[in-house]
């Protein structure tokens, strides 16, 4: 079609020739297809809402509840303190604590935080735990 030609469907709007969407396209979806799409959309919205509410309220699908972790820490605290007091773990723990305390005192907590997170992520990848910070 040349720019000077106009059909009955075309409308002249200022300097541009435009067509309405209904004249360019027929029906995009039939009524049954529209109902199917609408029902799928509503199902997806319902699933996403349930998932968002579950995340918001802290309900999980199968992970260990937080109060079990608290109970484990309470009953295993003597063993954990025994591990920390052993020289093999105590000295590296003290060195890391002093490093982070000095970084915090110098106002470089961002650097210390990034170093700590990258070290932890490296160790998690090393043991293939599939969890990252």
N, C-alpha and C positions, 0 to 999 in steps of 0.2 A: 504494500500500500504506500503510495506517495504522500508526502506531507500535505499536499493541497486537496487530496481526496478525503471526503467525509462520508461515512455511512450513517444510517439512521441511528445506530447505537452510540455513535461518538457524540461527545459534548465538547464545545469549544470553550475553554476556560482561559481567558486572557491570551497569552501567547502559546499556550500548550493545549494539545488535544488529549483529552482523558477519556477513559471508559470507566463505567461503574463496574464494581466487582461482579454484580449479578449478571451483567451482560457478557463478561469475559468467561465466567465459569458457570457451569450448570450446578445442580445440587452436588455438594461435596460428599455428603453421607446420607444414606437412607435413614428412615426413622428407626428401624431395628438396629442399625449400626450405631446410631446416636445413643440409643438406650444402652447398648452394650458398653460403649465407651464411658458413658456416665456412670454405670454401675461399677466398672473397673476403677474409675477414678475415685468413687466413694469408698470402695474397699481399700485402695491404697492410702487414702487420707485417714481412714480409720486405723489402719496398721501403724502408720507414722505417728498418729496421735497417741496410741497406746504405748509405742516405744518411747516417745518423748516423755510421757507421764511416768513411765517406769524408770527412766534415767533421772528424771527430776526428783522423784521420791526415793531413789536409792534402791528400788526393788531390782533384784537380779534374776536371771533365768536359771542359774545353776551354780553360781560361784559361792564360795564360803562366806557366810554372813560375818559382819564386822565383830559382833560380840564373841564369836568363836575365836577370832584372832586375839581379842582382849583376854579371854580365858586362857588361851595358849601362852600368851606372854606372862600372865600372872603365875601360872603353874610351872612354867619353864624359866622363870626369872633367875633362880639360883644357878641353873645350868648356863644360862646366857652370861651371867656375871662371871662365872668360872671361866668361860671361854675368853671373855674380855680381859680378865686378870692374868691370863697366861702370857708370858713374855713374848711369845711368837705373834700374838695378835695385839697386845697392849702397846708395844712400842710403835708399830706402824699407825695404830689408831691415834696415839698422842702426836706423832709427827704430822699427820693429816689435820688434826684439830689445831695445832699451832700454826700451820700454814694458812688455814682458813681464818683463824683469829687475826693473824697479821694482815692478811688481805682485807679483812673487814675494817681493821683499825686504820689502814692506809686509804680507805675509800674505794677499794678495788673489788668489791663484792661481786660485781658483774663478771669480772674475769675469773674469779674463783668459782663462781657458780657454773660458768660455761665449761671450765676445766673439769669440775666434778661431774657434771652431766655427761660430758663426752667420755670420761673414763668409765662411768657406770654403764653407758650404752655400749662401749667397746667390750666390757666384760660380759654383758648380757648377750651380745652377738657371738662372743667366743663360746659360750655355753649353749647356744641355740635355744634361748628361752622364748623368743618371739615377742618380747615386751621391750618397748623403748620409752624413754622420757622425752 
